[in-house]
């Protein structure tokens, strides 16, 4: 009888945990859907206006809008993903620190790693805006070239999509934090496990930089 009660309690707790995880992921999915809608509108708008000739002012305005949307997607998607990743790793770090406060500094290092994706997004956004002269100086690209707006949008999207790896990195960081809590000597290999997930976002940033370099943003 007691065994049945324990199994029932365990089943109920698992069900509650699954519901909580679903609610956490729902916010991310809604945000990603909104950003995807912005992307679709930004891609279809140039197609709708391509039939009409544009003067230089209109072409520059359209290209600047595309570049700014690229910066938005780079920081926005990577930022939301990093926030969710930090929530997972931060929750694990707080729980372990409560039991073993002497490990606080090591756990903080592991906990903060999912934030790097949004830093990559910030770097990409700054490079895009610098290439268009939005941060001062002369533009490095020809803003009358119709491909520049879409190219900036694609470069930002590359960084944003690969920045979703922050979700997986947060999960890996949470597991690594739990491992370090049980065995502090696991800190070094745990760091490697977490960084391996981050390489996906790093490859995305490198690819975006190559795109920007090839088109004259840099």
C-alpha atoms as an extended CHARMM CRD file, in Angstrom:
* protein
*
       218  EXT
         1         1  UNK       CA              0.0000000000        0.0000000000        0.0000000000  PROA      1               0.0000000000
         2         2  UNK       CA              2.7970000000        2.3800000000        0.9140000000  PROA      2               0.0000000000
         3         3  UNK       CA              4.6150000000        1.4620000000       -2.2930000000  PROA      3               0.0000000000
         4         4  UNK       CA              1.5740000000        2.3820000000       -4.3640000000  PROA      4               0.0000000000
         5         5  UNK       CA              1.3020000000        5.7450000000       -2.6180000000  PROA      5               0.0000000000
         6         6  UNK       CA              4.9780000000        6.4570000000       -3.2740000000  PROA      6               0.0000000000
         7         7  UNK       CA              4.6450000000        5.5590000000       -6.9500000000  PROA      7               0.0000000000
         8         8  UNK       CA              1.5320000000        7.7260000000       -7.2450000000  PROA      8               0.0000000000
         9         9  UNK       CA              3.2950000000       10.6370000000       -5.5640000000  PROA      9               0.0000000000
        10        10  UNK       CA              6.2940000000       10.1850000000       -7.8740000000  PROA      10              0.0000000000
        11        11  UNK       CA              4.0220000000       10.1030000000      -10.9260000000  PROA      11              0.0000000000
        12        12  UNK       CA              2.1970000000       13.2790000000       -9.8320000000  PROA      12              0.0000000000
        13        13  UNK       CA              5.4980000000       15.0820000000       -9.2290000000  PROA      13              0.0000000000
        14        14  UNK       CA              6.7570000000       14.1190000000      -12.6850000000  PROA      14              0.0000000000
        15        15  UNK       CA              3.5280000000       15.3710000000      -14.2230000000  PROA      15              0.0000000000
        16        16  UNK       CA              3.8660000000       18.6990000000      -12.4030000000  PROA      16              0.0000000000
        17        17  UNK       CA              7.4810000000       19.0470000000      -13.5570000000  PROA      17              0.0000000000
        18        18  UNK       CA              6.4690000000       18.4130000000      -17.1600000000  PROA      18              0.0000000000
        19        19  UNK       CA              3.7230000000       21.0370000000      -16.9740000000  PROA      19              0.0000000000
        20        20  UNK       CA              6.1640000000       23.5790000000      -15.5500000000  PROA      20              0.0000000000
        21        21  UNK       CA              8.6420000000       22.8930000000      -18.3470000000  PROA      21              0.0000000000
        22        22  UNK       CA              5.8900000000       23.2720000000      -20.9440000000  PROA      22              0.0000000000
        23        23  UNK       CA              4.9330000000       26.6760000000      -19.5240000000  PROA      23              0.0000000000
        24        24  UNK       CA              8.5550000000       27.8140000000      -19.5840000000  PROA      24              0.0000000000
        25        25  UNK       CA              8.9740000000       26.7870000000      -23.1970000000  PROA      25              0.0000000000
        26        26  UNK       CA              5.6590000000       28.3520000000      -24.2370000000  PROA      26              0.0000000000
        27        27  UNK       CA              6.9540000000       31.8800000000      -23.7380000000  PROA      27              0.0000000000
        28        28  UNK       CA              9.9800000000       31.1750000000      -25.8870000000  PROA      28              0.0000000000
        29        29  UNK       CA              7.8470000000       29.6590000000      -28.6550000000  PROA      29              0.0000000000
        30        30  UNK       CA              5.5440000000       32.6860000000      -28.6560000000  PROA      30              0.0000000000
        31        31  UNK       CA              8.5070000000       35.0430000000      -28.8910000000  PROA      31              0.0000000000
        32        32  UNK       CA             10.0630000000       33.0190000000      -31.6680000000  PROA      32              0.0000000000
        33        33  UNK       CA              6.7550000000       33.0260000000      -33.5730000000  PROA      33              0.0000000000
        34        34  UNK       CA              6.5780000000       36.8290000000      -33.3320000000  PROA      34              0.0000000000
        35        35  UNK       CA             10.1370000000       37.2090000000      -34.5840000000  PROA      35              0.0000000000
        36        36  UNK       CA              9.4320000000       34.7590000000      -37.4020000000  PROA      36              0.0000000000
        37        37  UNK       CA              6.4190000000       36.8540000000      -38.4060000000  PROA      37              0.0000000000
        38        38  UNK       CA              8.6140000000       39.9430000000      -38.5550000000  PROA      38              0.0000000000
        39        39  UNK       CA             11.0640000000       38.0230000000      -40.7010000000  PROA      39              0.0000000000
        40        40  UNK       CA              8.3820000000       36.8990000000      -43.1520000000  PROA      40              0.0000000000
        41        41  UNK       CA              7.0420000000       40.4360000000      -43.4830000000  PROA      41              0.0000000000
        42        42  UNK       CA             10.5110000000       41.8410000000      -43.9850000000  PROA      42              0.0000000000
        43        43  UNK       CA             11.2650000000       39.3320000000      -46.7250000000  PROA      43              0.0000000000
        44        44  UNK       CA              7.9760000000       39.7200000000      -48.5680000000  PROA      44              0.0000000000
        45        45  UNK       CA              7.9270000000       43.5270000000      -48.4500000000  PROA      45              0.0000000000
        46        46  UNK       CA             10.9250000000       43.9370000000      -50.7940000000  PROA      46              0.0000000000
        47        47  UNK       CA              9.3710000000       41.4640000000      -53.2330000000  PROA      47              0.0000000000
        48        48  UNK       CA              6.1460000000       43.4450000000      -53.2860000000  PROA      48              0.0000000000
        49        49  UNK       CA              7.9530000000       46.6920000000      -53.9830000000  PROA      49              0.0000000000
        50        50  UNK       CA             10.5100000000       45.2760000000      -56.4210000000  PROA      50              0.0000000000
        51        51  UNK       CA              8.2480000000       46.0060000000      -59.4010000000  PROA      51              0.0000000000
        52        52  UNK       CA              8.3010000000       49.7230000000      -58.6540000000  PROA      52              0.0000000000
        53        53  UNK       CA             11.4900000000       51.7130000000      -59.4370000000  PROA      53              0.0000000000
        54        54  UNK       CA             13.0360000000       53.3700000000      -56.3810000000  PROA      54              0.0000000000
        55        55  UNK       CA             15.0830000000       56.5200000000      -56.2330000000  PROA      55              0.0000000000
        56        56  UNK       CA             18.3150000000       56.6250000000      -54.2250000000  PROA      56              0.0000000000
        57        57  UNK       CA             16.6530000000       57.9020000000      -51.0700000000  PROA      57              0.0000000000
        58        58  UNK       CA             14.0090000000       55.1940000000      -51.0910000000  PROA      58              0.0000000000
        59        59  UNK       CA             16.6280000000       52.5000000000      -51.8340000000  PROA      59              0.0000000000
        60        60  UNK       CA             18.8070000000       53.6540000000      -48.9310000000  PROA      60              0.0000000000
        61        61  UNK       CA             15.8220000000       53.7240000000      -46.5990000000  PROA      61              0.0000000000
        62        62  UNK       CA             14.7940000000       50.2070000000      -47.5980000000  PROA      62              0.0000000000
        63        63  UNK       CA             18.3120000000       48.8420000000      -47.1690000000  PROA      63              0.0000000000
        64        64  UNK       CA             18.7390000000       50.4930000000      -43.7780000000  PROA      64              0.0000000000
        65        65  UNK       CA             15.4540000000       48.9440000000      -42.6740000000  PROA      65              0.0000000000
        66        66  UNK       CA             16.6840000000       45.5100000000      -43.7510000000  PROA      66              0.0000000000
        67        67  UNK       CA             19.9690000000       45.9360000000      -41.8920000000  PROA      67              0.0000000000
        68        68  UNK       CA             18.2020000000       47.1070000000      -38.7350000000  PROA      68              0.0000000000
        69        69  UNK       CA             15.8800000000       44.1010000000      -38.9310000000  PROA      69              0.0000000000
        70        70  UNK       CA             18.9750000000       41.9060000000      -39.1840000000  PROA      70              0.0000000000
        71        71  UNK       CA             20.3750000000       43.5340000000      -36.0440000000  PROA      71              0.0000000000
        72        72  UNK       CA             17.0150000000       43.0430000000      -34.3260000000  PROA      72              0.0000000000
        73        73  UNK       CA             16.9090000000       39.3280000000      -35.1810000000  PROA      73              0.0000000000
        74        74  UNK       CA             20.5340000000       38.7800000000      -34.1500000000  PROA      74              0.0000000000
        75        75  UNK       CA             20.0750000000       40.3020000000      -30.7120000000  PROA      75              0.0000000000
        76        76  UNK       CA             16.4210000000       39.3820000000      -30.2360000000  PROA      76              0.0000000000
        77        77  UNK       CA             16.4900000000       35.6490000000      -30.9840000000  PROA      77              0.0000000000
        78        78  UNK       CA             19.8730000000       35.0970000000      -29.3300000000  PROA      78              0.0000000000
        79        79  UNK       CA             18.8290000000       37.2460000000      -26.3590000000  PROA      79              0.0000000000
        80        80  UNK       CA             15.6060000000       35.3540000000      -25.6920000000  PROA      80              0.0000000000
        81        81  UNK       CA             17.4460000000       32.0360000000      -26.0330000000  PROA      81              0.0000000000
        82        82  UNK       CA             20.1750000000       33.1810000000      -23.6490000000  PROA      82              0.0000000000
        83        83  UNK       CA             17.5730000000       34.2940000000      -21.1230000000  PROA      83              0.0000000000
        84        84  UNK       CA             15.9660000000       30.8430000000      -21.1100000000  PROA      84              0.0000000000
        85        85  UNK       CA             19.3620000000       29.1530000000      -20.9540000000  PROA      85              0.0000000000
        86        86  UNK       CA             20.4080000000       31.3440000000      -18.0200000000  PROA      86              0.0000000000
        87        87  UNK       CA             17.1510000000       30.5590000000      -16.2540000000  PROA      87              0.0000000000
        88        88  UNK       CA             17.9440000000       26.8550000000      -16.3810000000  PROA      88              0.0000000000
        89        89  UNK       CA             21.5850000000       27.1360000000      -15.3660000000  PROA      89              0.0000000000
        90        90  UNK       CA             20.8460000000       29.8220000000      -12.7770000000  PROA      90              0.0000000000
        91        91  UNK       CA             18.1790000000       27.7230000000      -11.0880000000  PROA      91              0.0000000000
        92        92  UNK       CA             20.5820000000       24.8010000000      -10.8210000000  PROA      92              0.0000000000
        93        93  UNK       CA             23.3770000000       27.0280000000       -9.5210000000  PROA      93              0.0000000000
        94        94  UNK       CA             21.1490000000       28.5910000000       -6.8730000000  PROA      94              0.0000000000
        95        95  UNK       CA             20.0220000000       25.1680000000       -5.6450000000  PROA      95              0.0000000000
        96        96  UNK       CA             23.5720000000       23.8140000000       -5.3530000000  PROA      96              0.0000000000
        97        97  UNK       CA             24.9100000000       27.0270000000       -3.8000000000  PROA      97              0.0000000000
        98        98  UNK       CA             22.3100000000       26.7440000000       -1.0630000000  PROA      98              0.0000000000
        99        99  UNK       CA             23.8230000000       23.4210000000       -0.0150000000  PROA      99              0.0000000000
       100       100  UNK       CA             27.4840000000       24.1380000000       -0.8140000000  PROA      100             0.0000000000
       101       101  UNK       CA             28.1200000000       27.9060000000       -0.7390000000  PROA      101             0.0000000000
       102       102  UNK       CA             31.8750000000       27.3750000000       -0.9950000000  PROA      102             0.0000000000
       103       103  UNK       CA             31.3570000000       26.3940000000       -4.6540000000  PROA      103             0.0000000000
       104       104  UNK       CA             29.6220000000       29.6790000000       -5.4790000000  PROA      104             0.0000000000
       105       105  UNK       CA             32.3660000000       31.1580000000       -7.7100000000  PROA      105             0.0000000000
       106       106  UNK       CA             32.8380000000       27.9760000000       -9.7500000000  PROA      106             0.0000000000
       107       107  UNK       CA             29.1030000000       27.6200000000      -10.2380000000  PROA      107             0.0000000000
       108       108  UNK       CA             28.8120000000       31.2510000000      -11.2900000000  PROA      108             0.0000000000
       109       109  UNK       CA             31.3110000000       30.6570000000      -14.1030000000  PROA      109             0.0000000000
       110       110  UNK       CA             29.3110000000       27.6990000000      -15.3940000000  PROA      110             0.0000000000
       111       111  UNK       CA             26.0050000000       29.4960000000      -14.9520000000  PROA      111             0.0000000000
       112       112  UNK       CA             26.9150000000       32.5600000000      -17.0240000000  PROA      112             0.0000000000
       113       113  UNK       CA             28.1250000000       30.6990000000      -20.1410000000  PROA      113             0.0000000000
       114       114  UNK       CA             24.7050000000       30.6190000000      -21.8990000000  PROA      114             0.0000000000
       115       115  UNK       CA             24.8900000000       34.4270000000      -22.0230000000  PROA      115             0.0000000000
       116       116  UNK       CA             27.5900000000       34.3740000000      -24.7190000000  PROA      116             0.0000000000
       117       117  UNK       CA             25.0480000000       33.8820000000      -27.5350000000  PROA      117             0.0000000000
       118       118  UNK       CA             23.4900000000       37.2770000000      -26.9430000000  PROA      118             0.0000000000
       119       119  UNK       CA             26.9920000000       38.7850000000      -26.9170000000  PROA      119             0.0000000000
       120       120  UNK       CA             27.5350000000       37.3090000000      -30.3690000000  PROA      120             0.0000000000
       121       121  UNK       CA             24.2430000000       38.8530000000      -31.4320000000  PROA      121             0.0000000000
       122       122  UNK       CA             25.3500000000       42.2220000000      -30.0490000000  PROA      122             0.0000000000
       123       123  UNK       CA             28.6580000000       42.0240000000      -31.9330000000  PROA      123             0.0000000000
       124       124  UNK       CA             26.8530000000       41.1970000000      -35.1810000000  PROA      124             0.0000000000
       125       125  UNK       CA             24.3960000000       44.0760000000      -34.6810000000  PROA      125             0.0000000000
       126       126  UNK       CA             27.2080000000       46.5640000000      -34.0320000000  PROA      126             0.0000000000
       127       127  UNK       CA             29.1290000000       45.4140000000      -37.1270000000  PROA      127             0.0000000000
       128       128  UNK       CA             26.0180000000       45.7200000000      -39.2860000000  PROA      128             0.0000000000
       129       129  UNK       CA             25.2690000000       49.2360000000      -38.0500000000  PROA      129             0.0000000000
       130       130  UNK       CA             28.9080000000       50.3080000000      -38.4160000000  PROA      130             0.0000000000
       131       131  UNK       CA             28.9280000000       49.0770000000      -42.0170000000  PROA      131             0.0000000000
       132       132  UNK       CA             25.9040000000       51.2650000000      -42.7860000000  PROA      132             0.0000000000
       133       133  UNK       CA             27.3220000000       54.3290000000      -41.0620000000  PROA      133             0.0000000000
       134       134  UNK       CA             24.6560000000       54.3530000000      -38.3580000000  PROA      134             0.0000000000
       135       135  UNK       CA             27.2820000000       54.6670000000      -35.6180000000  PROA      135             0.0000000000
       136       136  UNK       CA             29.1410000000       57.5190000000      -37.2770000000  PROA      136             0.0000000000
       137       137  UNK       CA             31.4570000000       57.8310000000      -40.2540000000  PROA      137             0.0000000000
       138       138  UNK       CA             30.8840000000       56.9920000000      -43.8750000000  PROA      138             0.0000000000
       139       139  UNK       CA             28.9670000000       53.8340000000      -44.8230000000  PROA      139             0.0000000000
       140       140  UNK       CA             31.1980000000       50.9750000000      -45.8630000000  PROA      140             0.0000000000
       141       141  UNK       CA             28.5780000000       49.6680000000      -48.2930000000  PROA      141             0.0000000000
       142       142  UNK       CA             26.6570000000       51.1470000000      -51.1770000000  PROA      142             0.0000000000
       143       143  UNK       CA             23.2230000000       51.6620000000      -49.6700000000  PROA      143             0.0000000000
       144       144  UNK       CA             21.6890000000       52.0440000000      -53.1090000000  PROA      144             0.0000000000
       145       145  UNK       CA             22.5970000000       48.4380000000      -53.9180000000  PROA      145             0.0000000000
       146       146  UNK       CA             19.3120000000       46.5130000000      -53.5840000000  PROA      146             0.0000000000
       147       147  UNK       CA             21.0190000000       43.4240000000      -52.1440000000  PROA      147             0.0000000000
       148       148  UNK       CA             22.4460000000       45.1550000000      -49.0600000000  PROA      148             0.0000000000
       149       149  UNK       CA             19.2380000000       45.2020000000      -47.0260000000  PROA      149             0.0000000000
       150       150  UNK       CA             18.5040000000       41.5120000000      -47.5530000000  PROA      150             0.0000000000
       151       151  UNK       CA             22.1620000000       40.6180000000      -46.9650000000  PROA      151             0.0000000000
       152       152  UNK       CA             22.1590000000       42.3960000000      -43.6140000000  PROA      152             0.0000000000
       153       153  UNK       CA             18.9240000000       40.6610000000      -42.7280000000  PROA      153             0.0000000000
       154       154  UNK       CA             20.3760000000       37.2450000000      -43.6020000000  PROA      154             0.0000000000
       155       155  UNK       CA             23.6010000000       37.8980000000      -41.6550000000  PROA      155             0.0000000000
       156       156  UNK       CA             21.6300000000       38.8300000000      -38.5460000000  PROA      156             0.0000000000
       157       157  UNK       CA             19.3610000000       35.8330000000      -38.9740000000  PROA      157             0.0000000000
       158       158  UNK       CA             22.3620000000       33.4680000000      -39.1380000000  PROA      158             0.0000000000
       159       159  UNK       CA             23.5610000000       34.7020000000      -35.7560000000  PROA      159             0.0000000000
       160       160  UNK       CA             20.0650000000       34.6690000000      -34.2820000000  PROA      160             0.0000000000
       161       161  UNK       CA             19.2170000000       31.1190000000      -35.3370000000  PROA      161             0.0000000000
       162       162  UNK       CA             22.5390000000       29.6450000000      -34.2120000000  PROA      162             0.0000000000
       163       163  UNK       CA             22.0750000000       31.6080000000      -30.9810000000  PROA      163             0.0000000000
       164       164  UNK       CA             19.1690000000       29.2990000000      -30.1060000000  PROA      164             0.0000000000
       165       165  UNK       CA             21.9370000000       26.9240000000      -29.0200000000  PROA      165             0.0000000000
       166       166  UNK       CA             21.8130000000       28.8410000000      -25.7250000000  PROA      166             0.0000000000
       167       167  UNK       CA             18.7990000000       26.6940000000      -24.7860000000  PROA      167             0.0000000000
       168       168  UNK       CA             20.8190000000       23.4960000000      -25.1320000000  PROA      168             0.0000000000
       169       169  UNK       CA             23.7740000000       25.1270000000      -23.4460000000  PROA      169             0.0000000000
       170       170  UNK       CA             21.6170000000       26.0590000000      -20.4770000000  PROA      170             0.0000000000
       171       171  UNK       CA             20.5290000000       22.4310000000      -20.1140000000  PROA      171             0.0000000000
       172       172  UNK       CA             24.1340000000       21.2430000000      -20.3210000000  PROA      172             0.0000000000
       173       173  UNK       CA             25.2190000000       23.8960000000      -17.8260000000  PROA      173             0.0000000000
       174       174  UNK       CA             22.5020000000       22.8550000000      -15.3690000000  PROA      174             0.0000000000
       175       175  UNK       CA             23.6350000000       19.2190000000      -15.5430000000  PROA      175             0.0000000000
       176       176  UNK       CA             27.2700000000       20.2740000000      -15.1700000000  PROA      176             0.0000000000
       177       177  UNK       CA             26.4530000000       22.4040000000      -12.1370000000  PROA      177             0.0000000000
       178       178  UNK       CA             24.7540000000       19.4310000000      -10.5140000000  PROA      178             0.0000000000
       179       179  UNK       CA             27.8280000000       17.2950000000      -11.2710000000  PROA      179             0.0000000000
       180       180  UNK       CA             30.1890000000       19.8540000000       -9.7370000000  PROA      180             0.0000000000
       181       181  UNK       CA             27.9400000000       20.0020000000       -6.6870000000  PROA      181             0.0000000000
       182       182  UNK       CA             28.4710000000       16.2740000000       -6.1820000000  PROA      182             0.0000000000
       183       183  UNK       CA             32.1340000000       16.2340000000       -7.2070000000  PROA      183             0.0000000000
       184       184  UNK       CA             34.0350000000       19.5670000000       -7.4050000000  PROA      184             0.0000000000
       185       185  UNK       CA             36.7910000000       17.9400000000       -9.4990000000  PROA      185             0.0000000000
       186       186  UNK       CA             34.2910000000       17.6920000000      -12.3670000000  PROA      186             0.0000000000
       187       187  UNK       CA             34.5660000000       21.4590000000      -12.9530000000  PROA      187             0.0000000000
       188       188  UNK       CA             37.1530000000       21.3440000000      -15.7710000000  PROA      188             0.0000000000
       189       189  UNK       CA             35.5030000000       18.6480000000      -17.9310000000  PROA      189             0.0000000000
       190       190  UNK       CA             32.1010000000       20.2190000000      -17.2890000000  PROA      190             0.0000000000
       191       191  UNK       CA             33.4040000000       23.5010000000      -18.6800000000  PROA      191             0.0000000000
       192       192  UNK       CA             34.4560000000       21.6970000000      -21.8610000000  PROA      192             0.0000000000
       193       193  UNK       CA             31.0400000000       20.0600000000      -22.2300000000  PROA      193             0.0000000000
       194       194  UNK       CA             29.3170000000       23.4410000000      -22.0180000000  PROA      194             0.0000000000
       195       195  UNK       CA             31.7090000000       25.1890000000      -24.3960000000  PROA      195             0.0000000000
       196       196  UNK       CA             31.2390000000       22.4600000000      -27.0030000000  PROA      196             0.0000000000
       197       197  UNK       CA             27.5750000000       23.4740000000      -27.3200000000  PROA      197             0.0000000000
       198       198  UNK       CA             28.5880000000       27.1110000000      -27.7130000000  PROA      198             0.0000000000
       199       199  UNK       CA             30.6960000000       26.3730000000      -30.8020000000  PROA      199             0.0000000000
       200       200  UNK       CA             27.4670000000       26.2400000000      -32.8300000000  PROA      200             0.0000000000
       201       201  UNK       CA             26.8240000000       29.9300000000      -32.1160000000  PROA      201             0.0000000000
       202       202  UNK       CA             30.4840000000       30.7450000000      -32.7410000000  PROA      202             0.0000000000
       203       203  UNK       CA             30.3210000000       29.1600000000      -36.1990000000  PROA      203             0.0000000000
       204       204  UNK       CA             27.2200000000       31.2340000000      -36.9140000000  PROA      204             0.0000000000
       205       205  UNK       CA             28.9850000000       34.4610000000      -35.9440000000  PROA      205             0.0000000000
       206       206  UNK       CA             32.0180000000       33.5950000000      -38.0810000000  PROA      206             0.0000000000
       207       207  UNK       CA             29.7610000000       32.8450000000      -41.0600000000  PROA      207             0.0000000000
       208       208  UNK       CA             27.9230000000       36.1620000000      -40.6300000000  PROA      208             0.0000000000
       209       209  UNK       CA             31.2330000000       38.0300000000      -40.4420000000  PROA      209             0.0000000000
       210       210  UNK       CA             32.3410000000       36.4080000000      -43.7040000000  PROA      210             0.0000000000
       211       211  UNK       CA             29.0610000000       37.4950000000      -45.3190000000  PROA      211             0.0000000000
       212       212  UNK       CA             29.5090000000       41.0650000000      -44.0800000000  PROA      212             0.0000000000
       213       213  UNK       CA             33.1550000000       41.1250000000      -45.1560000000  PROA      213             0.0000000000
       214       214  UNK       CA             32.3180000000       39.8720000000      -48.6300000000  PROA      214             0.0000000000
       215       215  UNK       CA             29.6800000000       42.5680000000      -49.1450000000  PROA      215             0.0000000000
       216       216  UNK       CA             31.7790000000       45.4350000000      -47.8010000000  PROA      216             0.0000000000
       217       217  UNK       CA             30.2310000000       45.9510000000      -44.3540000000  PROA      217             0.0000000000
       218       218  UNK       CA             33.6980000000       45.4840000000      -42.8360000000  PROA      218             0.0000000000
